[in-house]
Amino acid sequence: MKTTMKIDEKSDLASEVENLEFEEMEQGVSQAGMGFMMAMAGLIGFWGLACLASAVAQNGVLALFRGWLSAVGI
């Protein structure tokens, strides 16, 4: 028995392969984007912690608390 593919079957197979390649690419781009966002969130969190530590070192905890209360307006 000879197996032959019709033109429609070939085009269906080609479109399925293209869809799979697109889905893999889409997933890779999504993972890269999430990795970038997580790295930026970590960097921002580290920067905030460094700023807080600097404020505590320069002014002390009590002055920092008083400054926060005056900024909030309590």
N, C-alpha and C positions, 0 to 999 in steps of 0.2 A: 504494500500500500504506500502510495506517495502522499505526502502531506503538502498541500499547497495552501497558501493564504490568499485570500481575495484582497483587493485594494482597500475595501472598507475595513477589513479586519486589521490591516497594516496601519491604517490611519488611526483606528481606535487604540491600538497598542502604542503608537507614537504619542498620542495625546495622554494616555495613562502615564507613560514614562515622564512626559513633561510635567504633568500634575504632581507626580512624586518628587521630581527634582525641585519644583517650586515650593512644595511643602517643606522639604528639607532645608532649602535656603531660607524660607520664612522662619522656621524654627531657629536656625542659627543666628539670624539677625535679631530675633527676639531675645535669645539668650545673651547675645553681646550687649544689647541695650539694657537688659536687666543688670548685667554685670557692671556696666558703666554707672548706672544709677545707684547701685549699692556701694560702689567705690566712692562716689561723690557724697552719699549720705554719711559714710564713715569718715571722710575727710572733714565734712562740716561738723559732725559730732566731736571729732578730735579738736578742731579749732575752737569750738565753744567751750570745751573742757579746759583748754589751754588759757583761754581768756578768763574764765572763772578762777582758775588757779592763780593767775597773775593778779586779779583784783583782790583776792584774799591775801596774797603775799604783800601787796602794797598797802592795803587799808585795814586788813584784819576782818574777822568774821562779823563783829558787832557793827562796825562802820558800813560794811557791805549790806547788812540787814537793814540798818537805818536808812541807807540810800535807797534800797528797794522799797521800803515803806513810804518814803517821801515821793518816790516816782509813781507808786500806785495811788497815793492820795489818801491813805488811811490815817 
